[in-house]
Amino acid sequence: MAVNPKIPENRFDDFIKKLELQALETAEERIPLYLKIGLKDAGLILDIGCGSGMVTRDIAHLTKGKIIAIDGSEEMLKVAKKILKMYKNVELRLGEAENLPFDDNMFDIVTCNLLLMWAKNPQKVVNEMARVIKPGGTILASLEPDYGGKLHWPEHPKVDPIFAGEAIKARGGDPHIGRKLRLLFVRAGLETTIGIGNTRIWSCQEDRAYYFHARDFYVKALKEAGLSQNDIDKWEYDYLKSLDEGVQLNFFPQFYAIGKKPQD
Ligand SMILES: C[S@@+](CC[C@H](N)C(=O)[O-])C[C@H]1O[C@@H](n2cnc3c(N)ncnc32)[C@H](O)[C@@H]1O
């Protein structure tokens, strides 16, 4: 079962590296949400689209309950198996989010992080989450971006549109998933709250550190979008210069949705 067919093999390691960094950098916005939905005292939790397991590891730290983590990619699950080998409260399963291999009303909490943007049919995924959660249980979809809200200074007319959605679309994702979260959750019959997780603007030092970790990933995305090496070099020079000068500002909203399944 290949769920991320648009990630070529040579990009897999870069992608795992990016997920690891992303998990670290976004912990400050995810952890308050996990505490808010009562993860600590939940009995059975489902984490959908667990990928390499780095976010599942945060969940495992925060709960006394058992976690079933599911992903549609065997390759991802191989990485997750290593990352999560110390966590006896996590069970890994292969499966499609659009067709969850679980009975109705099983879980106290269902989580997903950065999944709906990549799902082939996000409404079907949320409907499935609503099916498997117990009445009164809570679903959290975190870190679902909306690149339409991306702000960046200094501007770069050739590169900005690529990072503001084109690169996501080219890989089969929906760069505007953030604004659709309310629709998806309400349509699934959930009592819905929507918010933005990342209210803090990163410092230039933080943006710089992130850039160097994720550089290979970004440069490859620009090459795939058709930019010449010359354009990429010039963009990178200007980008790093504005970070060194401490004048760069970079922000895009990461939405979350919390859905409660009504009691019968
Ligand atoms: C961007 S990664 C996020 C991984 C992890 N949640 C994190 O935040 O680090 C998205 C993951 O969702 C998985 N995925 C995407 N669509 C899926 C689907 N329909 N069913 C199951 N897994 C899916 C992919 O295989 C990938 O591992």
The ligand as an SDF file (V2000), in Angstrom:
LIG
                    3D

 27 29  0  0  0  0  0  0  0  0999 V2000
    3.2970   14.4830    6.6720 C   0  0  0  0  0  0  0  0  0  0  0  0
    3.3180   12.8950    7.3230 S   0  0  0  0  0  0  0  0  0  0  0  0
    2.9960   13.2250    9.0440 C   0  0  0  0  0  0  0  0  0  0  0  0
    3.4580   12.1150    9.9330 C   0  0  0  0  0  0  0  0  0  0  0  0
    3.2560   12.3540   11.4260 C   0  0  0  0  0  0  0  0  0  0  0  0
    1.8680   12.4670   11.7760 N   0  0  0  0  0  0  0  0  0  0  0  0
    4.0170   13.5950   11.8490 C   0  0  0  0  0  0  0  0  0  0  0  0
    3.3810   14.6270   12.0500 O   0  0  0  0  0  0  0  0  0  0  0  0
    5.2580   13.5220   11.9490 O   0  0  0  0  0  0  0  0  0  0  0  0
    1.7850   12.2070    6.7720 C   0  0  0  0  0  0  0  0  0  0  0  0
    1.6730   10.7180    7.0300 C   0  0  0  0  0  0  0  0  0  0  0  0
    0.3320   10.3240    6.7570 O   0  0  0  0  0  0  0  0  0  0  0  0
    0.3480    9.1060    6.0410 C   0  0  0  0  0  0  0  0  0  0  0  0
   -0.8870    9.0820    5.2530 N   0  0  0  0  0  0  0  0  0  0  0  0
   -1.2630    9.9720    4.2910 C   0  0  0  0  0  0  0  0  0  0  0  0
   -2.4780    9.6420    3.8110 N   0  0  0  0  0  0  0  0  0  0  0  0
   -2.8670    8.5330    4.4800 C   0  0  0  0  0  0  0  0  0  0  0  0
   -4.0320    7.7240    4.4340 C   0  0  0  0  0  0  0  0  0  0  0  0
   -5.0260    7.9970    3.6040 N   0  0  0  0  0  0  0  0  0  0  0  0
   -4.0930    6.6380    5.2650 N   0  0  0  0  0  0  0  0  0  0  0  0
   -3.0830    6.3610    6.1150 C   0  0  0  0  0  0  0  0  0  0  0  0
   -1.9510    7.1050    6.2170 N   0  0  0  0  0  0  0  0  0  0  0  0
   -1.8550    8.1690    5.4040 C   0  0  0  0  0  0  0  0  0  0  0  0
    1.6020    9.1380    5.2160 C   0  0  0  0  0  0  0  0  0  0  0  0
    2.0350    7.8300    4.8910 O   0  0  0  0  0  0  0  0  0  0  0  0
    2.5700    9.8640    6.1480 C   0  0  0  0  0  0  0  0  0  0  0  0
    3.2790    8.9610    6.9360 O   0  0  0  0  0  0  0  0  0  0  0  0
  1  2  1  0
  2  3  1  0
  2 10  1  0
  3  4  1  0
  4  5  1  0
  5  6  1  0
  5  7  1  0
  7  8  2  0
  7  9  1  0
 10 11  1  0
 11 12  1  0
 11 26  1  0
 12 13  1  0
 13 14  1  0
 13 24  1  0
 14 15  1  0
 14 23  1  0
 15 16  2  0
 16 17  1  0
 17 18  1  0
 17 23  2  0
 18 19  1  0
 18 20  2  0
 20 21  1  0
 21 22  2  0
 22 23  1  0
 24 25  1  0
 24 26  1  0
 26 27  1  0
M  CHG  2   2   1   9  -1
M  END
$$$$
